[in-house]
């Protein structure tokens, strides 16, 4: 026998034994079991028992320099869950690295945004190779002039696990830059101000804010929003004078209704400072001439129940997009000195089949953003002649919307276009000449040929007779034989609509033979405001049933089967995932629930939690018996039962202010008690980030690589 062959055989045997030993160790590893400590509450005569209430920590506990016993216990449990997930998915580490490198490899490293002109300067953002954060720049008057770096975020982010610098605002005289900084991922910002002429940072430092400012025309005063320290709700509008301490700031407005969000900005015309107030069903505005910063704000029109509207100033009047006697909204106008509702005059009437979603006002043109037949439309009206027309985008399934248009005196509209196969493209459109000019199409490094992919619009007839659109994309050659792998995504809340647009990240699935689909379920505004109203409050079950029925449609029409169908959603879309796996666990091979809002009752009962009081009109107020009973029918945490749940990956952010980390962590703990069968359950908690995951341009894709690896592993695909 050949001696070399003998030694080769021995080595192979050793390697095989090692592999199977490691695999056995992996499967022998037991998932963490959370301690049960029953916490009983009674509401409307019903007792709820929460065995995992102890997992909830306050912000003070999480941030304490010396953690207490409960904090240590909670962090220890989360660490065990993270370690378990890491160990069980260790065999995918190489795949995760490969996916991450693919995803970031498609992104141009030394990229730059398309410059836009505002108040005499061209503004743009650029990235340098090897950097995680943007560099904000401008050039005076001409793009041929020298670059002025306003702020390099990479310098500011150094030494921080998480860093966000946002909401840049330049004073009207172009001298000062105000911006917000968050180093904790709680979306509570410290406002700072930089002198752009000297490059020096001013002593002004405003804490506990929303991070945005609205400059008055004196260039020395701005208005900003202050958050409640506990609930993190935007609560006050304060006036700040440069060079003075925050303690000297003047409170100009306080919102007493904690169901409202508030903020402050400038009209596009630069004439008015506008305080905006909004709840799920009500809008309210207060306006002040920007030339009179110490003046008194006046209410635009008295606040009314279930009246939503937006405003924008034009010459001597305001335009109003309103749902007053118009579910899908209509356009009205009113003199700037007579803004009460009784003075409003109709410009564009209400249409049952078209939703007016917004406007962009220019000196000579009015641009209307509409939604018709489930797709975005852009309508241009010449304010001089009254002539109007719609832009033609040339594709059947797409997303298009106005982009950055800060200038008032221009005939050029900047808009964005994208589809499931076409990368995001930025156009300048001459509204007089009716000509579009492509300024930039996002580069896919390594190349991307749209001709290699196919997208289509499907319509699923759901159980109550409605037709729910599904946008789907796949690489050509995908066989509709019922054996294909398919990832179905949806959100379905707050009227937020996921339009069909391009993602280079998605190519890592498509190029491995996956199809990717978006279910445009109720709770969004795909078909206008009625589509949203039919997916909230006492109609919320429509959202979940739509997703289940879309899943069945894809199976029945041979796009996939239950052994190859995967589902994904995040935040309120994570609630969707939680409800769906309770309703129809047998339909899915695997599910990703990212930062899921799943403990609906507990959260909506506690007004101290950020967002809760703002959300009662979306989900319901469980303090009311009928609303409580309806919410209990779908709350994922309350409806966990002994079921063969699909394999699941659940993510959480320890500092998440939108969905508290303890919701997904408790949910996983409870699922471990009730799930039956061999399907896996993993929890991944990001300990230094919040709702959006890690900061930085590329770091956040490591979590996406984990999610994709989880799916591909379940699909049994070779790496």
MARMI-571805 format. One record per residue (C-alpha): residue in three letters; chain; z, y negated, x. Coordinates in steps of 0.001 Angstrom, whole numbers, plus 500000, padded with zeros to 6 digits. Layout:
// residues N
Ala, A, Z, Y, X
...
***
This chain:
// residues 719
Unk, A, 500000, 500000, 500000
Unk, A, 499186, 496519, 501199
Unk, A, 502427, 494960, 502498
Unk, A, 501370, 491444, 501501
Unk, A, 500627, 492637, 497978
Unk, A, 504070, 494277, 497786
Unk, A, 505836, 491062, 498728
Unk, A, 503665, 489098, 496292
Unk, A, 504600, 491479, 493486
Unk, A, 508295, 491141, 494338
Unk, A, 508063, 487356, 494248
Unk, A, 506281, 487444, 490876
Unk, A, 508938, 489768, 489444
Unk, A, 511719, 487483, 490697
Unk, A, 510036, 484448, 489158
Unk, A, 509559, 486189, 485808
Unk, A, 513183, 487346, 485766
Unk, A, 514352, 483834, 486635
Unk, A, 512238, 482374, 483836
Unk, A, 513547, 484751, 481205
Unk, A, 517109, 484301, 482442
Unk, A, 516777, 480557, 481991
Unk, A, 515187, 481030, 478577
Unk, A, 518034, 483316, 477546
Unk, A, 520573, 480741, 478774
Unk, A, 518775, 478117, 476733
Unk, A, 518865, 480076, 473499
Unk, A, 522423, 481297, 474100
Unk, A, 523651, 477705, 474341
Unk, A, 525533, 476838, 471186
Unk, A, 525012, 473489, 469465
Unk, A, 528002, 471139, 469426
Unk, A, 530285, 471409, 466427
Unk, A, 531859, 468158, 465324
Unk, A, 535481, 468095, 464294
Unk, A, 536034, 467852, 460545
Unk, A, 538550, 465324, 459288
Unk, A, 538210, 464923, 455508
Unk, A, 538033, 461311, 454310
Unk, A, 538248, 461066, 450520
Unk, A, 537043, 458194, 448342
Unk, A, 536810, 457959, 444574
Unk, A, 534269, 455816, 442754
Unk, A, 533311, 455866, 439080
Unk, A, 535564, 458861, 438608
Unk, A, 533744, 460890, 441266
Unk, A, 535353, 462010, 444505
Unk, A, 533326, 462003, 447709
Unk, A, 534575, 463830, 450791
Unk, A, 533208, 462755, 454153
Unk, A, 534272, 465122, 456928
Unk, A, 532735, 462942, 459605
Unk, A, 533884, 459453, 458700
Unk, A, 535826, 459444, 461983
Unk, A, 532562, 459120, 463920
Unk, A, 532265, 455504, 462796
Unk, A, 533399, 452914, 465358
Unk, A, 533622, 449148, 465066
Unk, A, 531753, 446839, 467415
Unk, A, 535077, 445886, 468953
Unk, A, 535774, 449528, 469757
Unk, A, 532338, 450060, 471296
Unk, A, 532600, 446956, 473470
Unk, A, 536244, 447326, 474529
Unk, A, 536755, 447474, 478287
Unk, A, 539355, 450184, 477779
Unk, A, 538171, 452578, 475041
Unk, A, 540734, 453924, 472594
Unk, A, 541222, 457610, 471768
Unk, A, 538824, 457598, 468817
Unk, A, 536086, 455942, 470865
Unk, A, 536491, 458521, 473623
Unk, A, 536287, 461312, 471053
Unk, A, 533135, 459883, 469430
Unk, A, 531373, 459203, 472729
Unk, A, 532268, 462683, 473930
Unk, A, 530719, 464254, 470841
Unk, A, 527543, 462161, 471149
Unk, A, 527310, 463109, 474837
Unk, A, 527551, 466787, 473922
Unk, A, 524733, 466365, 471394
Unk, A, 522601, 464541, 473975
Unk, A, 523326, 467216, 476586
Unk, A, 522419, 469949, 474107
Unk, A, 519127, 468285, 473233
Unk, A, 518313, 467774, 476893
Unk, A, 519119, 471391, 477729
Unk, A, 517161, 472834, 474816
Unk, A, 514129, 470714, 475568
Unk, A, 514370, 471032, 479346
Unk, A, 511368, 473350, 479345
Unk, A, 509318, 470400, 478031
Unk, A, 510348, 468018, 480833
Unk, A, 507035, 468379, 482621
Unk, A, 505214, 467856, 479344
Unk, A, 507312, 464757, 478634
Unk, A, 506418, 463357, 482061
Unk, A, 502762, 464152, 481471
Unk, A, 502784, 462505, 478050
Unk, A, 504618, 459452, 479352
Unk, A, 502140, 459046, 482183
Unk, A, 499267, 459433, 479716
Unk, A, 500667, 456847, 477326
Unk, A, 501479, 454197, 479937
Unk, A, 498345, 455104, 481877
Unk, A, 496191, 453853, 478995
Unk, A, 497868, 450440, 479104
Unk, A, 496404, 447798, 481349
Unk, A, 499140, 446831, 483771
Unk, A, 497946, 443345, 484744
Unk, A, 497062, 442219, 481250
Unk, A, 496933, 438806, 479599
Unk, A, 496912, 437658, 475988
Unk, A, 494153, 435480, 474589
Unk, A, 495209, 431841, 475161
Unk, A, 495684, 429575, 472154
Unk, A, 495629, 425780, 472098
Unk, A, 498559, 423838, 470667
Unk, A, 499522, 420200, 471122
Unk, A, 497439, 419737, 474264
Unk, A, 498380, 422974, 476051
Unk, A, 496858, 426430, 476286
Unk, A, 499586, 429047, 475869
Unk, A, 499362, 432704, 476895
Unk, A, 501409, 435678, 478000
Unk, A, 500598, 437853, 480972
Unk, A, 501943, 440982, 482637
Unk, A, 501929, 441873, 486299
Unk, A, 501440, 445383, 487630
Unk, A, 504788, 447065, 488171
Unk, A, 506687, 444761, 485784
Unk, A, 508336, 445654, 482477
Unk, A, 508561, 442219, 480916
Unk, A, 506182, 439377, 480054
Unk, A, 505556, 436127, 481879
Unk, A, 505094, 433167, 479527
Unk, A, 502639, 430572, 480808
Unk, A, 500648, 427505, 479827
Unk, A, 497919, 425227, 481142
Unk, A, 497490, 421573, 480261
Unk, A, 494341, 420623, 478320
Unk, A, 491966, 423002, 480102
Unk, A, 492074, 426658, 481119
Unk, A, 490673, 425531, 484451
Unk, A, 493844, 423594, 485254
Unk, A, 496754, 425056, 487276
Unk, A, 499057, 427576, 485617
Unk, A, 502581, 426577, 484662
Unk, A, 504996, 429491, 484419
Unk, A, 507413, 428556, 481681
Unk, A, 509589, 431632, 482073
Unk, A, 509315, 434971, 483876
Unk, A, 511336, 437414, 481793
Unk, A, 511389, 439962, 484636
Unk, A, 513661, 437664, 486619
Unk, A, 516015, 437237, 483689
Unk, A, 516127, 440943, 482837
Unk, A, 517152, 442064, 486322
Unk, A, 520434, 443988, 486239
Unk, A, 520452, 444516, 482462
Unk, A, 520099, 447911, 480766
Unk, A, 518752, 446075, 477747
Unk, A, 517189, 442624, 477693
Unk, A, 515330, 440616, 475065
Unk, A, 514069, 437058, 475471
Unk, A, 512310, 435793, 472403
Unk, A, 511453, 432980, 469989
Unk, A, 510111, 430510, 472533
Unk, A, 509813, 427010, 471080
Unk, A, 508486, 423938, 472927
Unk, A, 509604, 420438, 471946
Unk, A, 506945, 418139, 470393
Unk, A, 506650, 416138, 473666
Unk, A, 506028, 419413, 475557
Unk, A, 509027, 418811, 477831
Unk, A, 511679, 421306, 476710
Unk, A, 511573, 425042, 476059
Unk, A, 514201, 426617, 473798
Unk, A, 514537, 430394, 473583
Unk, A, 516921, 433179, 472559
Unk, A, 518491, 435870, 474794
Unk, A, 520051, 439181, 473708
Unk, A, 521495, 441625, 476257
Unk, A, 523112, 444049, 473819
Unk, A, 520372, 444903, 471293
Unk, A, 522437, 443664, 468348
Unk, A, 519920, 440909, 467515
Unk, A, 522531, 438243, 468123
Unk, A, 521062, 435665, 470467
Unk, A, 522283, 432945, 472781
Unk, A, 519972, 429921, 472678
Unk, A, 519182, 428334, 476018
Unk, A, 517031, 425320, 476917
Unk, A, 514849, 424738, 479978
Unk, A, 513417, 421448, 481234
Unk, A, 509757, 422341, 481845
Unk, A, 509182, 419278, 484021
Unk, A, 512005, 419942, 486497
Unk, A, 512295, 423704, 486007
Unk, A, 516050, 423331, 485525
Unk, A, 518112, 425072, 482893
Unk, A, 520087, 422638, 480746
Unk, A, 523792, 423112, 480127
Unk, A, 523099, 423647, 476408
Unk, A, 524111, 427173, 475416
Unk, A, 524503, 428135, 471749
Unk, A, 526104, 431494, 470928
Unk, A, 526026, 433748, 467881
Unk, A, 522622, 432657, 466672
Unk, A, 519404, 434066, 465244
Unk, A, 517610, 432838, 468365
Unk, A, 515093, 430471, 466726
Unk, A, 515048, 426666, 466715
Unk, A, 513157, 423978, 464813
Unk, A, 512650, 420786, 466813
Unk, A, 512863, 417372, 465243
Unk, A, 510259, 414831, 466284
Unk, A, 512747, 412873, 468438
Unk, A, 512526, 415692, 471053
Unk, A, 516287, 415630, 471458
Unk, A, 517435, 417349, 468274
Unk, A, 516848, 420821, 466926
Unk, A, 518139, 422968, 464096
Unk, A, 519173, 426615, 464429
Unk, A, 520705, 429501, 462472
Unk, A, 524250, 430775, 463054
Unk, A, 525177, 434384, 462239
Unk, A, 528370, 435741, 460732
Unk, A, 530323, 437410, 463529
Unk, A, 531112, 440546, 461514
Unk, A, 528226, 441131, 459097
Unk, A, 525664, 439518, 461453
Unk, A, 524142, 437825, 458414
Unk, A, 522407, 434503, 458958
Unk, A, 524936, 432184, 457335
Unk, A, 524697, 428570, 458535
Unk, A, 522140, 426036, 459729
Unk, A, 523482, 423723, 462428
Unk, A, 522035, 420603, 464075
Unk, A, 522225, 420335, 467858
Unk, A, 521752, 417324, 470110
Unk, A, 520650, 418050, 473670
Unk, A, 523379, 417519, 476229
Unk, A, 526266, 418083, 473811
Unk, A, 528511, 421170, 473456
Unk, A, 528073, 423596, 470580
Unk, A, 531452, 422549, 469224
Unk, A, 529966, 419101, 468446
Unk, A, 527071, 420526, 466414
Unk, A, 526785, 419413, 462802
Unk, A, 526627, 421963, 459976
Unk, A, 523816, 420907, 457654
Unk, A, 523624, 423956, 455405
Unk, A, 525726, 426991, 454458
Unk, A, 524426, 429893, 452412
Unk, A, 527251, 431076, 450156
Unk, A, 525384, 434006, 448630
Unk, A, 525533, 436912, 451088
Unk, A, 522510, 438576, 449501
Unk, A, 520279, 435968, 451187
Unk, A, 518691, 435725, 454601
Unk, A, 518282, 432189, 455903
Unk, A, 516412, 430521, 458723
Unk, A, 514804, 427249, 459745
Unk, A, 511366, 426228, 460986
Unk, A, 508722, 423484, 461047
Unk, A, 505766, 423024, 458750
Unk, A, 502400, 423580, 460395
Unk, A, 501643, 419905, 459772
Unk, A, 504747, 419077, 461903
Unk, A, 505960, 416678, 459221
Unk, A, 508828, 418735, 457796
Unk, A, 511812, 420790, 458903
Unk, A, 512148, 423629, 456396
Unk, A, 515240, 425742, 455674
Unk, A, 514196, 428969, 454014
Unk, A, 516424, 431287, 451991
Unk, A, 515310, 434662, 450720
Unk, A, 516749, 437731, 449094
Unk, A, 514790, 440727, 447873
Unk, A, 513899, 438932, 444638
Unk, A, 514556, 435214, 445173
Unk, A, 513247, 432448, 447449
Unk, A, 514681, 428996, 448037
Unk, A, 513739, 426092, 450344
Unk, A, 515236, 422833, 451577
Unk, A, 513087, 420252, 453346
Unk, A, 513670, 417293, 455662
Unk, A, 511262, 414821, 457235
Unk, A, 511066, 415777, 460931
Unk, A, 511188, 412082, 461861
Unk, A, 514653, 411786, 460319
Unk, A, 516804, 414529, 461928
Unk, A, 520115, 413058, 460737
Unk, A, 518824, 412761, 457168
Unk, A, 519793, 414991, 454269
Unk, A, 517844, 418103, 453329
Unk, A, 516611, 418189, 449738
Unk, A, 516022, 421325, 447704
Unk, A, 512357, 422034, 447101
Unk, A, 512921, 423416, 443611
Unk, A, 516039, 424838, 441895
Unk, A, 516758, 428468, 442786
Unk, A, 515749, 430914, 440043
Unk, A, 516376, 434607, 439477
Unk, A, 513438, 436841, 440427
Unk, A, 511309, 433954, 441636
Unk, A, 509755, 434497, 445073
Unk, A, 507492, 432014, 446768
Unk, A, 506411, 430534, 450101
Unk, A, 505417, 426947, 450911
Unk, A, 503246, 425097, 453409
Unk, A, 502528, 421400, 453761
Unk, A, 499049, 419828, 453626
Unk, A, 498393, 416050, 453717
Unk, A, 500399, 414610, 450810
Unk, A, 501144, 417897, 449035
Unk, A, 502598, 421369, 449365
Unk, A, 500842, 424636, 448683
Unk, A, 502957, 427336, 447016
Unk, A, 502278, 431070, 446898
Unk, A, 504406, 432137, 443934
Unk, A, 505114, 435100, 441635
Unk, A, 506114, 432768, 438779
Unk, A, 504405, 434393, 435782
Unk, A, 502297, 436263, 438352
Unk, A, 503514, 439629, 439669
Unk, A, 500753, 439730, 442308
Unk, A, 501315, 436056, 443164
Unk, A, 499063, 433044, 442671
Unk, A, 498431, 429810, 444567
Unk, A, 499733, 426467, 443294
Unk, A, 500161, 422937, 444663
Unk, A, 502496, 420023, 444125
Unk, A, 502899, 416442, 445451
Unk, A, 505205, 416331, 448477
Unk, A, 507509, 413873, 446703
Unk, A, 507656, 415833, 443440
Unk, A, 508266, 419427, 444457
Unk, A, 510172, 420757, 441429
Unk, A, 508443, 423630, 439640
Unk, A, 507498, 421579, 436587
Unk, A, 505104, 419611, 438813
Unk, A, 503212, 422612, 440180
Unk, A, 499495, 422938, 439398
Unk, A, 497475, 426147, 439682
Unk, A, 494840, 426457, 442424
Unk, A, 494120, 430202, 442343
Unk, A, 495089, 432132, 439236
Unk, A, 496863, 435477, 439085
Unk, A, 494795, 438676, 439265
Unk, A, 496137, 442115, 438383
Unk, A, 493984, 443853, 440993
Unk, A, 494405, 441378, 443878
Unk, A, 497600, 440335, 445606
Unk, A, 497868, 436957, 447351
Unk, A, 500016, 437714, 450406
Unk, A, 499849, 434425, 452321
Unk, A, 497936, 431320, 453336
Unk, A, 496922, 429473, 456501
Unk, A, 496400, 425749, 456027
Unk, A, 493916, 423749, 458099
Unk, A, 492725, 420141, 457801
Unk, A, 489422, 421134, 456164
Unk, A, 489947, 424755, 455209
Unk, A, 492354, 426975, 453353
Unk, A, 492558, 430633, 454385
Unk, A, 493955, 433092, 451831
Unk, A, 495266, 436501, 452881
Unk, A, 494768, 438956, 450024
Unk, A, 495143, 442658, 449377
Unk, A, 492432, 444316, 447307
Unk, A, 491761, 448062, 446792
Unk, A, 494523, 448914, 449233
Unk, A, 493014, 446895, 452113
Unk, A, 493535, 443432, 453576
Unk, A, 491001, 440705, 452845
Unk, A, 490548, 437237, 454368
Unk, A, 489219, 434544, 452026
Unk, A, 488085, 431125, 453289
Unk, A, 487949, 428031, 451076
Unk, A, 486315, 424790, 452272
Unk, A, 488705, 422095, 451036
Unk, A, 485953, 419463, 451198
Unk, A, 483355, 421228, 449049
Unk, A, 485356, 423918, 447271
Unk, A, 482936, 426596, 448497
Unk, A, 484503, 429932, 449376
Unk, A, 483686, 433390, 450772
Unk, A, 485235, 436568, 452199
Unk, A, 484929, 437859, 455754
Unk, A, 483040, 441157, 456184
Unk, A, 484634, 443565, 458690
Unk, A, 482032, 446321, 458678
Unk, A, 484402, 449311, 458343
Unk, A, 485734, 451086, 455280
Unk, A, 489249, 451794, 456620
Unk, A, 490743, 448988, 458703
Unk, A, 493389, 446323, 459181
Unk, A, 492545, 442608, 459496
Unk, A, 494736, 439525, 459333
Unk, A, 495010, 435929, 460622
Unk, A, 496544, 435738, 464081
Unk, A, 498068, 432778, 465955
Unk, A, 496818, 429612, 464284
Unk, A, 499251, 426817, 465177
Unk, A, 496702, 423982, 465192
Unk, A, 496086, 422063, 462000
Unk, A, 493026, 420031, 462977
Unk, A, 490537, 422768, 463765
Unk, A, 487697, 424618, 462040
Unk, A, 488389, 427817, 464011
Unk, A, 490373, 430688, 462516
Unk, A, 491748, 433271, 464896
Unk, A, 492133, 436748, 463408
Unk, A, 492902, 440313, 464457
Unk, A, 490898, 443387, 463545
Unk, A, 491671, 447036, 464121
Unk, A, 490999, 450444, 462611
Unk, A, 492143, 453997, 463248
Unk, A, 489331, 454359, 465805
Unk, A, 488760, 450748, 466952
Unk, A, 491278, 449094, 469341
Unk, A, 492835, 445792, 468336
Unk, A, 490280, 443029, 468650
Unk, A, 490875, 439274, 468679
Unk, A, 488200, 437044, 467145
Unk, A, 487675, 433316, 466790
Unk, A, 485860, 432568, 463564
Unk, A, 484035, 429259, 463064
Unk, A, 484704, 428526, 459402
Unk, A, 481821, 426008, 459200
Unk, A, 479189, 428048, 461020
Unk, A, 480526, 431382, 459631
Unk, A, 480273, 433032, 463038
Unk, A, 482805, 435383, 464650
Unk, A, 483234, 435510, 468418
Unk, A, 485000, 438470, 470009
Unk, A, 487506, 437120, 472530
Unk, A, 489158, 440347, 473563
Unk, A, 489415, 443986, 472630
Unk, A, 492480, 445766, 473915
Unk, A, 491395, 447852, 476868
Unk, A, 492192, 451544, 476869
Unk, A, 492457, 452330, 480567
Unk, A, 490501, 455461, 481326
Unk, A, 488116, 454743, 478501
Unk, A, 487947, 455260, 474770
Unk, A, 484824, 456109, 472772
Unk, A, 485298, 455572, 469010
Unk, A, 482326, 457831, 468404
Unk, A, 484468, 460819, 469457
Unk, A, 486814, 460325, 466504
Unk, A, 486530, 460259, 462752
Unk, A, 488604, 458426, 460150
Unk, A, 488530, 458656, 456395
Unk, A, 490357, 457577, 453264
Unk, A, 491706, 460301, 451033
Unk, A, 493365, 459986, 447623
Unk, A, 496136, 462323, 446511
Unk, A, 496742, 462633, 442782
Unk, A, 500559, 462767, 442594
Unk, A, 502754, 464254, 439879
Unk, A, 502828, 461229, 437590
Unk, A, 499061, 460722, 437780
Unk, A, 498912, 457914, 440347
Unk, A, 496351, 458061, 443165
Unk, A, 498047, 457570, 446553
Unk, A, 495752, 456660, 449470
Unk, A, 495991, 458584, 452739
Unk, A, 494394, 457223, 455914
Unk, A, 493589, 459992, 458376
Unk, A, 492076, 460182, 461851
Unk, A, 491178, 463123, 464060
Unk, A, 488930, 463996, 466939
Unk, A, 485530, 465245, 465903
Unk, A, 485561, 469020, 465785
Unk, A, 488837, 469191, 463857
Unk, A, 488307, 472106, 461510
Unk, A, 489461, 471843, 457911
Unk, A, 490321, 475505, 457711
Unk, A, 493982, 475155, 456849
Unk, A, 495052, 475895, 460414
Unk, A, 495033, 472414, 461942
Unk, A, 498083, 470609, 463285
Unk, A, 498726, 467368, 461434
Unk, A, 501352, 464626, 461751
Unk, A, 501998, 462700, 458521
Unk, A, 503690, 459299, 458779
Unk, A, 505028, 456893, 456152
Unk, A, 507590, 454144, 455603
Unk, A, 507634, 453212, 451917
Unk, A, 510247, 450466, 451493
Unk, A, 510669, 446674, 451289
Unk, A, 507035, 446198, 450371
Unk, A, 506151, 446842, 454024
Unk, A, 502627, 448247, 454300
Unk, A, 501367, 450371, 457190
Unk, A, 497725, 449415, 457397
Unk, A, 495351, 451769, 459221
Unk, A, 495202, 450448, 462779
Unk, A, 494569, 451764, 466277
Unk, A, 497161, 453175, 468657
Unk, A, 496266, 454372, 472149
Unk, A, 499548, 456339, 472161
Unk, A, 498198, 458447, 469332
Unk, A, 495367, 459723, 471545
Unk, A, 497827, 462086, 473230
Unk, A, 498017, 463945, 469918
Unk, A, 494416, 463538, 468786
Unk, A, 493030, 464769, 472100
Unk, A, 495187, 467886, 471765
Unk, A, 493640, 468697, 468428
Unk, A, 496125, 467013, 466094
Unk, A, 495174, 464973, 463061
Unk, A, 497240, 461886, 462280
Unk, A, 497665, 460600, 458738
Unk, A, 499413, 457668, 457029
Unk, A, 500567, 458138, 453435
Unk, A, 500415, 454759, 451662
Unk, A, 503199, 455648, 449266
Unk, A, 504934, 453520, 446680
Unk, A, 507565, 451183, 448039
Unk, A, 504813, 449587, 450115
Unk, A, 502423, 446953, 448759
Unk, A, 499229, 448892, 449404
Unk, A, 498074, 448155, 445853
Unk, A, 499948, 444904, 445505
Unk, A, 503337, 444041, 444135
Unk, A, 503389, 446669, 441333
Unk, A, 503068, 449387, 443998
Unk, A, 506267, 448065, 445593
Unk, A, 508171, 447629, 442346
Unk, A, 507372, 451226, 441442
Unk, A, 509089, 452430, 444626
Unk, A, 512442, 450659, 444642
Unk, A, 515772, 450697, 442799
Unk, A, 515526, 453072, 439806
Unk, A, 512008, 454055, 440858
Unk, A, 512897, 455041, 444422
Unk, A, 512267, 458744, 443816
Unk, A, 508560, 457885, 443487
Unk, A, 508537, 457091, 447201
Unk, A, 509825, 460523, 448147
Unk, A, 507771, 462416, 445581
Unk, A, 504609, 460616, 446718
Unk, A, 505160, 461800, 450283
Unk, A, 505808, 465385, 449184
Unk, A, 502721, 465361, 446964
Unk, A, 500578, 463854, 449751
Unk, A, 501792, 466694, 451970
Unk, A, 500790, 469239, 449317
Unk, A, 497389, 467556, 448935
Unk, A, 496679, 467904, 452657
Unk, A, 497693, 471557, 452511
Unk, A, 495675, 472298, 449356
Unk, A, 492588, 470646, 450841
Unk, A, 492799, 472703, 454043
Unk, A, 493659, 469935, 456447
Unk, A, 496758, 471900, 457503
Unk, A, 499390, 474386, 456313
Unk, A, 503226, 474386, 456229
Unk, A, 503333, 476070, 459629
Unk, A, 501348, 473229, 461171
Unk, A, 502382, 470160, 459148
Unk, A, 504751, 467683, 460811
Unk, A, 506359, 464564, 459348
Unk, A, 507719, 461386, 460931
Unk, A, 509400, 458196, 459783
Unk, A, 511874, 455665, 461129
Unk, A, 514633, 453420, 459746
Unk, A, 513961, 453304, 455981
Unk, A, 511183, 455763, 456829
Unk, A, 513976, 457905, 458296
Unk, A, 515630, 457801, 454874
Unk, A, 512297, 459059, 453549
Unk, A, 512433, 461968, 455999
Unk, A, 516004, 462765, 454987
Unk, A, 515113, 462809, 451294
Unk, A, 511934, 464824, 451832
Unk, A, 513624, 467636, 453801
Unk, A, 516108, 467973, 450950
Unk, A, 513321, 468056, 448345
Unk, A, 510768, 470293, 450066
Unk, A, 511967, 471693, 453405
Unk, A, 509469, 474553, 453186
Unk, A, 506460, 472234, 453606
Unk, A, 507087, 471187, 457214
Unk, A, 507136, 472859, 460603
Unk, A, 508947, 469933, 462163
Unk, A, 510296, 466489, 461278
Unk, A, 511155, 463428, 463372
Unk, A, 513678, 461055, 461777
Unk, A, 513994, 457978, 463978
Unk, A, 517138, 455833, 463528
Unk, A, 517306, 457050, 459912
Unk, A, 519126, 455205, 457136
Unk, A, 520652, 458303, 455554
Unk, A, 524248, 457559, 454476
Unk, A, 523070, 455303, 451683
Unk, A, 526223, 455179, 449567
Unk, A, 528695, 454488, 452396
Unk, A, 526533, 451752, 453867
Unk, A, 525711, 450024, 450600
Unk, A, 529393, 449979, 449646
Unk, A, 530380, 448055, 452778
Unk, A, 529310, 444406, 452794
Unk, A, 530668, 443963, 456336
Unk, A, 527777, 446063, 457663
Unk, A, 524748, 444012, 458711
Unk, A, 522031, 443887, 456038
Unk, A, 524054, 445595, 453284
Unk, A, 524454, 442653, 450924
Unk, A, 520817, 441680, 451451
Unk, A, 519720, 445149, 450388
Unk, A, 521314, 445617, 446963
Unk, A, 518136, 444546, 445171
Unk, A, 516163, 447091, 447193
Unk, A, 518354, 450182, 446848
Unk, A, 521009, 449277, 444314
Unk, A, 524675, 448339, 444383
Unk, A, 526807, 451522, 444188
Unk, A, 529695, 449513, 442782
Unk, A, 527664, 449638, 439540
Unk, A, 527939, 453062, 437924
Unk, A, 524307, 453534, 436888
Unk, A, 523017, 452427, 440274
Unk, A, 525538, 454616, 442071
Unk, A, 524536, 457658, 440069
Unk, A, 520849, 457121, 440761
Unk, A, 521403, 456554, 444498
Unk, A, 523446, 459735, 444633
Unk, A, 520398, 461706, 443465
Unk, A, 518552, 461005, 446728
Unk, A, 521033, 459847, 449416
Unk, A, 520190, 462306, 452237
Unk, A, 523728, 462579, 453595
Unk, A, 525206, 463270, 450165
Unk, A, 522550, 465834, 449253
Unk, A, 522643, 468114, 452282
Unk, A, 522810, 471715, 451075
Unk, A, 522402, 475276, 452321
Unk, A, 518706, 475230, 453089
Unk, A, 516254, 476463, 455688
Unk, A, 515566, 472964, 456956
Unk, A, 512540, 472478, 459191
Unk, A, 513065, 471935, 462905
Unk, A, 514203, 468333, 463338
Unk, A, 514597, 465702, 466027
Unk, A, 516868, 462834, 465001
Unk, A, 517289, 459663, 467076
Unk, A, 519958, 456965, 467032
Unk, A, 520800, 453732, 468873
Unk, A, 524451, 453232, 469782
Unk, A, 524161, 449450, 469421
Unk, A, 521798, 449500, 466450
Unk, A, 522569, 446626, 464069
Unk, A, 519966, 447645, 461479
Unk, A, 520962, 451279, 461004
Unk, A, 524425, 451966, 462378
Unk, A, 524412, 454813, 464911
Unk, A, 526971, 456772, 462913
Unk, A, 524549, 457388, 460060
Unk, A, 522205, 459727, 461977
Unk, A, 525084, 461170, 464042
Unk, A, 527114, 462081, 460941
Unk, A, 524007, 463447, 459258
Unk, A, 523260, 465796, 462143
Unk, A, 526884, 466970, 462191
Unk, A, 526703, 467776, 458470
Unk, A, 523292, 469426, 458752
Unk, A, 524725, 471782, 461354
Unk, A, 527290, 472902, 458748
Unk, A, 524752, 473633, 456043
Unk, A, 521406, 474565, 457580
Unk, A, 520412, 478200, 457573
Unk, A, 517806, 480015, 459614
Unk, A, 516645, 479664, 463192
Unk, A, 514925, 476276, 463101
Unk, A, 516249, 473837, 465701
Unk, A, 518135, 470579, 465179
Unk, A, 518363, 467995, 467947
Unk, A, 520045, 464591, 468173
Unk, A, 519069, 462017, 470794
Unk, A, 521261, 458899, 470893
Unk, A, 520215, 455993, 473076
Unk, A, 523538, 454720, 474422
Unk, A, 522285, 451364, 475756
Unk, A, 519885, 450264, 473035
Unk, A, 519616, 449414, 469370
Unk, A, 517144, 449748, 466530
Unk, A, 513981, 449447, 468576
Unk, A, 515068, 451634, 471480
Unk, A, 514986, 450567, 475108
Unk, A, 513660, 447166, 476095
Unk, A, 510765, 446643, 478453
Unk, A, 507066, 447249, 478211
Unk, A, 507013, 450873, 479360
Unk, A, 510553, 452310, 479265
Unk, A, 510473, 452660, 475486
Unk, A, 507613, 455126, 475737
Unk, A, 509903, 457743, 477264
Unk, A, 511408, 458297, 473831
Unk, A, 507942, 458525, 472308
Unk, A, 507037, 461130, 474922
Unk, A, 510149, 463078, 473892
Unk, A, 509055, 462970, 470234
Unk, A, 505516, 464081, 471012
Unk, A, 506777, 466868, 473296
Unk, A, 509048, 468078, 470516
Unk, A, 506091, 468293, 468126
Unk, A, 503700, 469900, 470608
Unk, A, 506320, 472457, 471599
Unk, A, 506861, 473439, 467969
Unk, A, 503105, 473669, 467494
Unk, A, 503068, 476260, 470263
Unk, A, 500485, 474321, 472214
Unk, A, 499961, 474995, 475894
Unk, A, 500816, 472085, 478103
***
